[in-house]
Amino acid sequence: LGQEPDDGTAHILAVTSNYSAVLAPAGFFFTGDGVYRTSEGYYQLTGRLDDIINISGHRLGTAEVEDVVNHHVAVAESAVIGYPHEIKGEGAYVFVVLKKDSKYMEETLAAELRELISTKIAKYAVPEYIQVTHRLPKTRSGKIMRRVLRKIVENKASELGDLTTLDDHEAVQQIIEGHKHLVEGQKRC
């Protein structure tokens, strides 16, 4: 189906009539999922391309921000969630998992990610919150449970709903505690 994409670039996932996953040339069904090809040649799903947040009237795809964040040398993976913001309507909240050998301090990483997002996307896309965590909440099949992250950033951790497919319950508790610590730290500043 055309040329092989370059490693380290973002792509759009499509499904052919025999239901195998391919990169989307013209005339194929668009699944709405983004995919990233690693330097090893593997495809990593990056999330829904239709997950949109509205920051100060600007519609922004969370996958777009995640793509920029994931290109940072210290970042293994990320998830971007919209949260209610008093002034902007919505704000971007970034969860980051660092690579195992990363020695970055959280403040340094947050500053570099904010600058990167400002440069690559726009100043309005710069998140107020960047939370470093050891692991993102995922299903047993590896899909990030964004609804869980959304409830946490909306301060509704008591309303997480059904977690039977959650792979690691400890990861959720760590994220809840990290969120409380991050928000309290921001209020003090």
Salt bridges, closest charged atoms under 4 A:
GLU4 OE1 - ARG37 NH1 2.40
ASP7 OD1 - ARG37 NE 2.86
ASP33 OD1 - ARG48 NH1 3.35
ASP50 OD2 - ARG48 NH2 3.07
ASP51 OD2 - ARG150 NH2 3.71
GLU66 OE2 - ARG146 NH1 2.82
ASP67 OD1 - HIS71 ND1 3.66
GLU77 OE1 - LYS138 NZ 2.97
GLU112 OE1 - HIS72 NE2 2.72
GLU128 OE2 - HIS85 NE2 2.49
GLU128 OE2 - LYS88 NZ 3.95
GLU159 OE1 - LYS151 NZ 3.81
ASP167 OD2 - ARG135 NH2 2.57
ASP168 OD2 - ARG135 NH1 3.01
GLU177 OE2 - LYS180 NZ 3.86
